[in-house]
Structures are given as C-alpha cells and as structure tokens.
Amino acid sequence: AGALLLAEGARVLAKAELCNLSAGSASLGLSMLPGVMMLDRMPHAGIVGIVASLHGFVLAPSKALDNAKAWPWPLVTAGICAYLVSTKQRS
C-alpha cells in the first residue's frame, strides 16, 4: 500500500494537471505524505491512505472515473488501505 501511495504521489508531482492541480498548488507538497505515513507505520495511516486515494472521486467524480479507466491504482490502493484498517490489531 505504501509503494502504491508513493507512486500515486510521484504521479501527482509529475503530472499535476491530470489531478486538477496547478503547478504552484500547496497540496503538491503533501502528495507524498500518505505513502510516507504508510511506510513509517504511523497511526491512522490507512485512513489517510483511503482519503488520499479517493479524494478525486469526491471532488470531481466524472473526471475521476475517466482517469480510473486509464490509471486504476487509486482504487487498488484504497482497497488495500481499507483491508489494512479493517485487520489492524488493536492493542
């Protein structure tokens, strides 16, 4: 999940216009954060990963569906993060 989130963050940095972001957008700096959180096993990283993966479906659903046909990894990442959240050991 961490690798997929990092790949998605790198894609956002490389092709910001595909994700409805301008080149100077403040959220570009945060695009790698969910992947780093997942790799560092930070608390609630799975929830942040789900939100980061699916935020396009909330903001622009029709464009996100078109993009998902060409690049389905956000849906895969969201599913993996959901699995990690649901199977997390509570201590």
All heavy atoms as an XYZ file, in Angstrom:
649
protein
N       0.826     -1.187      0.000
C       0.000      0.000      0.000
C       0.870      1.251      0.000
O       0.563      2.221     -0.681
C      -0.929      0.001      1.200
N       1.946      1.211      0.775
C       2.840      2.365      0.832
C       3.477      2.656     -0.513
O       3.593      3.812     -0.928
N       3.884      1.614     -1.205
C       4.505      1.798     -2.522
C       3.510      2.375     -3.528
O       3.866      3.239     -4.335
C       5.056      0.466     -3.021
N       2.274      1.905     -3.479
C       1.262      2.444     -4.396
C       0.934      3.894     -4.071
O       0.729      4.711     -4.979
C       0.002      1.594     -4.344
C       0.106      0.230     -5.012
C      -1.149     -0.587     -4.743
C       0.331      0.376     -6.492
N       0.891      4.233     -2.780
C       0.636      5.619     -2.407
C       1.796      6.524     -2.832
O       1.587      7.654     -3.259
C       0.396      5.730     -0.900
C      -0.956      5.228     -0.415
C      -0.968      5.118      1.096
C      -2.065      6.139     -0.890
N       3.028      6.024     -2.705
C       4.178      6.806     -3.165
C       4.159      6.971     -4.680
O       4.488      8.043     -5.202
C       5.478      6.150     -2.712
C       5.816      6.288     -1.232
C       7.051      5.484     -0.895
C       6.002      7.738     -0.852
N       3.766      5.917     -5.394
C       3.676      6.015     -6.852
C       2.618      7.031     -7.263
O       2.824      7.813     -8.198
C       3.369      4.649     -7.454
N       1.503      7.033     -6.580
C       0.451      7.997     -6.881
C       0.914      9.418     -6.557
O       0.632     10.360     -7.298
C      -0.825      7.662     -6.099
C      -2.014      8.514     -6.442
C      -2.481      8.355     -7.874
O      -2.260      7.301     -8.488
O      -3.080      9.323     -8.397
N       1.649      9.582     -5.459
C       2.198     10.899     -5.120
C       3.199     11.377     -6.149
O       3.210     12.555     -6.525
N       4.039     10.474     -6.635
C       5.002     10.836     -7.675
C       4.287     11.206     -8.971
O       4.705     12.127     -9.685
C       5.967      9.687     -7.917
N       3.209     10.520     -9.261
C       2.420     10.836    -10.463
C       1.800     12.224    -10.343
O       1.762     12.984    -11.306
C       1.335      9.788    -10.665
C       0.484     10.018    -11.887
C      -0.479      8.853    -12.095
N      -1.268      9.045    -13.274
C      -2.517      9.486    -13.269
N      -3.125      9.729    -12.142
N      -3.178      9.633    -14.400
N       1.317     12.567     -9.143
C       0.744     13.895     -8.925
C       1.822     14.966     -9.099
O       1.580     16.007     -9.704
C       0.096     13.985     -7.529
C      -0.239     15.416     -7.168
C      -1.146     13.126     -7.474
N       3.016     14.702     -8.573
C       4.095     15.678     -8.721
C       4.500     15.852    -10.183
O       4.786     16.958    -10.631
C       5.318     15.253     -7.905
C       5.184     15.390     -6.394
C       6.420     14.849     -5.710
C       4.938     16.827     -5.996
N       4.526     14.756    -10.932
C       4.962     14.815    -12.323
C       3.889     15.372    -13.254
O       4.199     16.080    -14.211
C       5.381     13.425    -12.793
N       2.635     15.047    -12.978
C       1.542     15.444    -13.877
C       0.417     16.082    -13.081
O      -0.677     15.541    -12.965
C       1.016     14.231    -14.627
C       2.057     13.575    -15.503
C       1.484     12.399    -16.249
C       2.558     11.803    -17.138
N       2.042     10.707    -17.926
N       0.688     17.243    -12.520
C      -0.290     17.919    -11.664
C      -1.560     18.273    -12.420
O      -2.644     18.261    -11.850
C       0.331     19.176    -11.057
N      -1.464     18.563    -13.705
C      -2.656     18.964    -14.460
C      -3.649     17.822    -14.600
O      -4.840     18.052    -14.746
C      -2.266     19.514    -15.833
C      -1.686     18.499    -16.797
C      -0.199     18.235    -16.603
O       0.435     18.901    -15.780
O       0.318     17.327    -17.275
N      -3.188     16.569    -14.543
C      -4.111     15.436    -14.607
C      -4.951     15.318    -13.342
O      -6.022     14.732    -13.349
C      -3.342     14.126    -14.814
C      -2.727     13.917    -16.188
C      -1.947     12.611    -16.197
C      -3.791     13.896    -17.256
N      -4.448     15.861    -12.249
C      -5.134     15.753    -10.961
C      -5.816     17.057    -10.574
O      -6.087     17.291     -9.402
C      -4.140     15.344     -9.895
S      -3.344     13.787    -10.253
N      -6.064     17.935    -11.538
C      -6.735     19.217    -11.308
C      -5.979     20.113    -10.338
O      -6.582     20.806     -9.527
C      -8.169     19.002    -10.793
C      -9.046     18.324    -11.792
O      -8.850     18.477    -12.990
N     -10.019     17.562    -11.329
N      -4.646     20.093    -10.388
C      -3.837     20.947     -9.528
C      -2.981     21.859    -10.391
O      -2.475     21.463    -11.424
C      -2.914     20.102     -8.640
C      -3.590     19.204     -7.616
C      -2.550     18.327     -6.932
C      -4.330     20.023     -6.588
N      -2.815     23.096     -9.940
C      -1.910     23.996    -10.651
C      -0.479     23.706    -10.209
O      -0.242     23.065     -9.189
C      -2.270     25.451    -10.355
O      -2.092     25.718     -8.976
N       0.482     24.182    -10.963
C       1.891     23.892    -10.676
C       2.331     24.465     -9.327
O       3.223     23.934     -8.694
C       2.769     24.433    -11.795
N       1.726     25.533     -8.871
C       2.108     26.150     -7.602
C       1.193     25.788     -6.451
O       1.211     26.447     -5.413
N       0.408     24.748     -6.587
C      -0.561     24.376     -5.558
C       0.137     23.908     -4.281
O       1.144     23.198     -4.320
C      -1.465     23.260     -6.078
O      -2.359     22.839     -5.077
N      -0.405     24.307     -3.154
C       0.164     23.918     -1.861
C       0.002     22.428     -1.599
O       0.805     21.828     -0.881
C      -0.500     24.714     -0.745
N      -1.004     21.795     -2.179
C      -1.221     20.370     -1.939
C      -0.220     19.486     -2.666
O      -0.138     18.297     -2.389
C      -2.649     19.970     -2.292
O      -2.875     20.193     -3.652
N       0.557     20.046     -3.593
C       1.598     19.255     -4.250
C       2.633     18.782     -3.237
O       3.154     17.680     -3.336
C       2.284     20.058     -5.359
C       1.545     20.176     -6.668
C       2.324     21.036     -7.641
C       1.267     18.826     -7.265
N       2.921     19.616     -2.260
C       3.884     19.243     -1.227
C       3.394     18.131     -0.333
O       4.190     17.422      0.287
N       2.103     17.953     -0.250
C       1.521     16.916      0.607
C       1.233     15.623     -0.144
O       0.763     14.662      0.457
C       0.229     17.433      1.235
C       0.380     18.651      2.144
C      -0.999     19.123      2.590
C       1.249     18.328      3.338
N       1.525     15.574     -1.429
C       1.144     14.411     -2.219
C       1.900     13.145     -1.837
O       1.404     12.047     -2.042
C       1.320     14.701     -3.709
O       2.686     14.938     -3.997
N       3.075     13.269     -1.282
C       3.865     12.097     -0.884
C       3.591     11.678      0.567
O       4.011     10.608      0.990
C       5.354     12.392     -1.048
C       5.758     12.725     -2.469
S       5.543     11.376     -3.619
C       7.002     10.453     -3.333
N       2.896     12.514      1.323
C       2.685     12.262      2.749
C       1.981     10.944      3.059
O       2.443     10.200      3.941
C       1.936     13.433      3.387
C       1.707     13.348      4.886
C       3.044     13.361      5.618
C       0.829     14.471      5.353
N       0.889     10.564      2.391
C       0.233      9.293      2.737
C       1.147      8.081      2.552
O       1.144      7.166      3.381
C      -0.970      9.229      1.797
C      -1.236     10.636      1.428
C       0.094     11.317      1.413
N       1.939      8.068      1.505
C       2.857      6.950      1.283
C       3.933      6.877      2.352
O       4.275      5.795      2.838
N       4.466      8.017      2.731
C       5.485      8.055      3.781
C       4.885      7.627      5.110
O       5.507      6.887      5.878
C       6.110      9.459      3.863
C       7.025      9.586      5.065
C       6.858      9.780      2.581
N       3.658      8.068      5.387
C       2.993      7.655      6.632
C       2.805      6.141      6.664
O       3.014      5.509      7.700
C       1.630      8.347      6.762
C       1.701      9.793      7.124
S       0.062     10.543      7.237
C      -0.609      9.696      8.658
N       2.428      5.562      5.544
C       2.192      4.120      5.487
C       3.505      3.363      5.687
O       3.560      2.374      6.422
C       1.549      3.750      4.160
C       1.097      2.326      4.063
S      -0.250      1.900      5.166
C      -1.598      2.766      4.428
N       4.573      3.821      5.050
C       5.858      3.142      5.193
C       6.423      3.276      6.599
O       7.105      2.377      7.077
C       6.853      3.683      4.165
C       6.550      3.327      2.716
C       7.567      3.970      1.800
C       6.514      1.830      2.506
N       6.145      4.400      7.267
C       6.624      4.604      8.629
C       5.696      3.985      9.672
O       5.963      4.078     10.863
C       6.780      6.094      8.929
C       7.965      6.702      8.227
O       8.854      5.932      7.812
O       8.001      7.928      8.091
N       4.615      3.375      9.212
C       3.622      2.725     10.073
C       3.066      3.674     11.142
O       2.939      3.333     12.304
C       4.212      1.483     10.733
C       4.599      0.447      9.729
C       5.169     -0.747     10.393
N       5.617     -1.692      9.371
C       5.748     -2.968      9.582
N       5.465     -3.469     10.751
N       6.162     -3.744      8.632
N       2.767      4.869     10.702
C       2.209      5.859     11.613
C       0.757      5.509     11.926
O       0.080      4.876     11.113
C       2.293      7.245     10.993
C       3.718      7.740     10.835
S       3.795      9.374     10.136
C       3.190     10.349     11.490
N       0.287      5.902     13.101
C      -1.120      5.637     13.452
C      -2.077      6.297     12.451
O      -1.833      7.415     12.006
C      -1.275      6.267     14.839
C       0.105      6.419     15.353
C       1.000      6.561     14.175
N      -3.103      5.607     12.117
C      -4.170      6.071     11.221
C      -3.682      6.313      9.792
O      -4.335      7.021      9.030
C      -4.846      7.326     11.764
C      -5.317      7.179     13.176
N      -6.308      6.301     13.533
C      -4.887      7.762     14.320
C      -6.491      6.370     14.839
N      -5.639      7.234     15.342
N      -2.552      5.737      9.407
C      -2.042      5.905      8.045
C      -2.984      5.259      7.031
O      -3.116      5.751      5.914
C      -0.648      5.309      7.920
N      -3.644      4.175      7.405
C      -4.587      3.529      6.492
C      -5.769      4.420      6.160
O      -6.214      4.479      5.017
N      -6.261      5.132      7.154
C      -7.387      6.041      6.933
C      -6.960      7.196      6.040
O      -7.676      7.580      5.116
C      -7.943      6.538      8.285
C      -8.518      5.349      9.056
C      -8.991      7.622      8.090
C      -8.858      5.641     10.487
N      -5.774      7.738      6.305
C      -5.255      8.820      5.461
C      -5.050      8.311      4.035
O      -5.318      9.022      3.063
C      -3.946      9.388      6.055
C      -3.292     10.370      5.098
C      -4.210     10.043      7.388
N      -4.606      7.067      3.892
C      -4.420      6.482      2.573
C      -5.726      6.351      1.807
O      -5.775      6.603      0.602
N      -6.785      5.954      2.506
C      -8.101      5.854      1.855
C      -8.564      7.225      1.382
O      -9.012      7.385      0.241
C      -9.136      5.227      2.816
C      -8.798      3.771      3.088
C     -10.549      5.354      2.250
C      -9.619      3.148      4.199
N      -8.433      8.219      2.249
C      -8.856      9.577      1.883
C      -8.024     10.102      0.721
O      -8.565     10.678     -0.235
C      -8.755     10.516      3.106
C      -8.967     11.963      2.725
C      -9.749     10.092      4.174
N      -6.713      9.883      0.777
C      -5.842     10.367     -0.297
C      -6.150      9.664     -1.620
O      -6.070     10.277     -2.686
C      -4.383     10.154      0.076
N      -6.499      8.402     -1.558
C      -6.775      7.653     -2.782
C      -8.100      8.039     -3.416
O      -8.228      8.064     -4.637
C      -6.795      6.156     -2.488
O      -5.550      5.729     -2.032
N      -9.082      8.333     -2.603
C     -10.434      8.555     -3.123
C     -10.873     10.013     -3.163
O     -12.019     10.284     -3.508
C     -11.436      7.736     -2.299
C     -11.235      6.229     -2.342
C     -12.256      5.536     -1.459
C     -11.326      5.706     -3.761
N      -9.986     10.956     -2.818
C     -10.418     12.353     -2.791
C     -10.850     12.853     -4.167
O     -11.729     13.682     -4.269
C      -9.322     13.253     -2.215
C      -8.216     13.557     -3.162
N      -7.183     12.676     -3.403
C      -7.999     14.634     -3.954
C      -6.368     13.198     -4.292
N      -6.834     14.378     -4.647
N     -10.286     12.322     -5.225
C     -10.696     12.729     -6.570
C     -12.126     12.344     -6.894
O     -12.807     13.039     -7.640
N     -12.596     11.242     -6.316
C     -13.965     10.801     -6.564
C     -14.979     11.699     -5.865
O     -16.129     11.768     -6.269
C     -14.149      9.352     -6.131
C     -13.439      8.384     -7.029
C     -12.161      7.948     -6.734
C     -14.033      7.942     -8.190
C     -11.503      7.070     -7.570
C     -13.387      7.066     -9.046
C     -12.110      6.636     -8.728
N     -14.538     12.387     -4.818
C     -15.421     13.317     -4.121
C     -15.413     14.678     -4.814
O     -16.458     15.292     -4.993
C     -14.990     13.459     -2.641
C     -15.808     14.518     -1.928
C     -15.117     12.121     -1.930
N     -14.223     15.127     -5.233
C     -14.095     16.461     -5.810
C     -14.592     16.548     -7.253
O     -15.234     17.523     -7.627
C     -12.630     16.914     -5.737
C     -12.048     17.006     -4.325
C     -10.580     17.381     -4.388
C     -12.819     18.004     -3.494
N     -14.266     15.550     -8.061
C     -14.669     15.552     -9.479
C     -14.950     14.117     -9.909
O     -14.114     13.462    -10.516
C     -13.571     16.158    -10.338
N     -16.137     13.596     -9.580
C     -16.429     12.181     -9.829
C     -16.330     11.747    -11.289
O     -15.778     10.693    -11.580
C     -17.853     12.000     -9.306
C     -18.166     13.191     -8.511
C     -17.238     14.272     -8.940
N     -16.832     12.547    -12.211
C     -16.826     12.106    -13.614
C     -15.399     12.046    -14.162
O     -15.044     11.096    -14.865
C     -17.687     13.030    -14.465
O     -17.183     14.351    -14.424
N     -14.587     13.028    -13.839
C     -13.197     13.001    -14.306
C     -12.428     11.876    -13.620
O     -11.583     11.230    -14.232
C     -12.513     14.338    -14.045
C     -11.116     14.378    -14.595
C     -10.543     15.757    -14.613
C      -9.168     15.659    -15.248
N      -8.628     16.903    -15.628
N     -12.702     11.624    -12.343
C     -12.019     10.553    -11.619
C     -12.361      9.192    -12.219
O     -11.499      8.312    -12.299
C     -12.380     10.602    -10.141
N     -13.598      8.999    -12.636
C     -13.973      7.733    -13.272
C     -13.259      7.556    -14.607
O     -12.809      6.453    -14.926
C     -15.485      7.666    -13.461
C     -16.300      7.387    -12.205
C     -17.785      7.486    -12.505
C     -15.958      6.027    -11.661
N     -13.132      8.636    -15.366
C     -12.394      8.555    -16.627
C     -10.918      8.248    -16.381
O     -10.320      7.443    -17.084
C     -12.524      9.856    -17.419
C     -13.925     10.053    -17.965
O     -14.657      9.042    -18.096
O     -14.282     11.211    -18.259
N     -10.348      8.879    -15.368
C      -8.946      8.627    -15.036
C      -8.742      7.216    -14.495
O      -7.686      6.621    -14.700
C      -8.440      9.649    -14.019
C      -8.260     11.018    -14.618
O      -8.200     11.185    -15.825
N      -8.195     12.022    -13.761
N      -9.733      6.682    -13.808
C      -9.609      5.333    -13.240
C      -9.559      4.267    -14.333
O      -8.971      3.207    -14.127
C     -10.762      5.054    -12.282
N     -10.137      4.557    -15.476
C     -10.067      3.602    -16.580
C      -8.646      3.497    -17.114
O      -8.203      2.424    -17.508
C     -11.020      4.022    -17.694
C     -12.470      3.900    -17.305
C     -13.379      4.443    -18.381
C     -14.821      4.467    -17.901
N     -15.700      5.173    -18.832
N      -7.918      4.615    -17.107
C      -6.548      4.619    -17.620
C      -5.523      4.304    -16.524
O      -4.479      3.750    -16.791
C      -6.230      5.972    -18.233
N      -5.812      4.675    -15.289
C      -4.883      4.510    -14.165
C      -5.686      4.021    -12.956
O      -6.128      4.808    -12.125
C      -4.197      5.852    -13.872
C      -3.169      5.829    -12.804
C      -3.357      6.201    -11.497
C      -1.802      5.441    -12.901
N      -2.197      6.066    -10.800
C      -1.228      5.605    -11.627
C      -1.023      4.967    -13.931
C       0.101      5.315    -11.376
C       0.304      4.680    -13.674
C       0.850      4.852    -12.420
N      -5.906      2.702    -12.808
C      -6.793      2.181    -11.760
C      -6.155      2.076    -10.374
O      -6.814      1.649     -9.437
C      -7.157      0.796    -12.282
C      -5.954      0.383    -13.058
C      -5.437      1.642    -13.692
N      -4.920      2.475    -10.214
C      -4.217      2.240     -8.958
C      -4.797      2.959     -7.747
O      -4.696      2.435     -6.631
C      -2.725      2.545     -9.125
C      -2.119      1.613    -10.119
C      -1.646      1.927    -11.350
C      -1.993      0.202     -9.986
N      -1.215      0.801    -11.994
C      -1.419     -0.287    -11.180
C      -2.295     -0.718     -8.997
C      -1.131     -1.620    -11.395
C      -2.021     -2.054     -9.214
C      -1.447     -2.489    -10.390
N      -5.410      4.132     -7.858
C      -6.034      4.710     -6.658
C      -7.121      3.813     -6.061
O      -7.248      3.714     -4.838
C      -6.620      6.033     -7.151
C      -5.767      6.399     -8.299
C      -5.399      5.097     -8.958
N      -7.882      3.129     -6.916
C      -8.908      2.214     -6.397
C      -8.275      0.996     -5.719
O      -8.744      0.542     -4.670
C      -9.834      1.768     -7.526
C     -10.651      2.877     -8.179
C     -11.416      2.333     -9.370
C     -11.588      3.496     -7.173
N      -7.200      0.488     -6.313
C      -6.489     -0.642     -5.707
C      -5.887     -0.221     -4.369
O      -5.980     -0.942     -3.377
C      -5.398     -1.160     -6.671
C      -4.546     -2.232     -6.013
C      -6.021     -1.685     -7.953
N      -5.275      0.962     -4.341
C      -4.674      1.469     -3.117
C      -5.721      1.661     -2.030
O      -5.491      1.315     -0.866
C      -3.957      2.800     -3.390
O      -3.032      2.619     -4.451
C      -3.239      3.294     -2.164
N      -6.866      2.209     -2.383
C      -7.934      2.401     -1.401
C      -8.399      1.057     -0.841
O      -8.649      0.931      0.365
C      -9.106      3.145     -2.023
N      -8.504      0.053     -1.696
C      -8.891     -1.276     -1.223
C      -7.870     -1.884     -0.282
O      -8.223     -2.470      0.749
N      -6.588     -1.736     -0.607
C      -5.536     -2.260      0.270
C      -5.536     -1.526      1.598
O      -5.408     -2.145      2.665
C      -4.168     -2.154     -0.426
C      -4.102     -3.096     -1.620
C      -3.030     -2.468      0.548
C      -2.881     -2.897     -2.488
N      -5.684     -0.204      1.565
C      -5.724      0.569      2.809
C      -6.938      0.191      3.649
O      -6.841      0.095      4.877
C      -5.729      2.066      2.509
S      -4.157      2.687      1.883
N      -8.077     -0.030      3.007
C      -9.271     -0.455      3.743
C      -9.032     -1.812      4.401
O      -9.446     -2.036      5.551
C     -10.474     -0.509      2.813
N      -8.368     -2.710      3.690
C      -8.037     -4.016      4.273
C      -7.111     -3.844      5.473
O      -7.312     -4.484      6.513
C      -7.381     -4.897      3.214
C      -6.865     -6.190      3.782
C      -7.734     -7.246      4.069
C      -5.519     -6.383      4.047
C      -7.275     -8.410      4.611
C      -5.045     -7.549      4.584
C      -5.924     -8.580      4.867
O      -5.452     -9.734      5.401
N      -6.107     -3.000      5.344
C      -5.173     -2.783      6.453
C      -5.874     -2.162      7.662
O      -5.575     -2.531      8.807
C      -4.019     -1.895      6.003
C      -3.049     -2.531      5.015
C      -2.042     -1.511      4.521
C      -2.362     -3.728      5.620
N      -6.802     -1.244      7.420
C      -7.537     -0.632      8.534
C      -8.431     -1.663      9.208
O      -8.513     -1.726     10.435
C      -8.375      0.574      8.027
C      -9.374      1.025      9.078
C      -7.462      1.712      7.629
N      -9.078     -2.505      8.412
C     -10.031     -3.472      8.997
C      -9.349     -4.624      9.722
O      -9.936     -5.226     10.608
C     -10.966     -4.007      7.916
O     -10.236     -4.792      6.999
N      -8.101     -4.927      9.367
C      -7.411     -6.040     10.018
C      -6.375     -5.600     11.028
O      -5.619     -6.423     11.544
C      -6.714     -6.931      8.964
O      -5.764     -6.142      8.238
C      -7.721     -7.546      8.032
N      -6.329     -4.306     11.344
C      -5.333     -3.791     12.279
C      -5.573     -4.369     13.676
O      -6.700     -4.395     14.158
C      -5.393     -2.274     12.340
C      -4.355     -1.661     13.251
C      -4.474     -0.155     13.219
C      -3.452      0.553     14.052
N      -3.085     -0.022     15.277
N      -4.497     -4.820     14.285
C      -4.579     -5.341     15.648
C      -4.738     -4.180     16.620
O      -3.984     -3.230     16.596
C      -3.310     -6.119     15.993
C      -3.109     -7.338     15.158
C      -4.083     -8.444     15.556
O      -4.447     -8.556     16.708
N      -4.476     -9.221     14.584
N      -5.714     -4.233     17.465
C      -5.916     -3.208     18.487
C      -5.152     -3.606     19.735
O      -5.282     -4.725     20.219
C      -7.402     -3.065     18.844
C      -8.301     -2.875     17.648
C      -8.243     -1.448     17.147
N      -9.282     -1.239     16.149
C      -9.035     -0.957     14.892
N      -7.815     -0.884     14.475
N      -9.999     -0.766     14.041
N      -4.344     -2.703     20.245
C      -3.606     -3.048     21.461
C      -3.805     -2.030     22.558
O      -4.402     -1.065     22.453
C      -2.128     -3.187     21.179
O      -1.618     -2.166     20.394
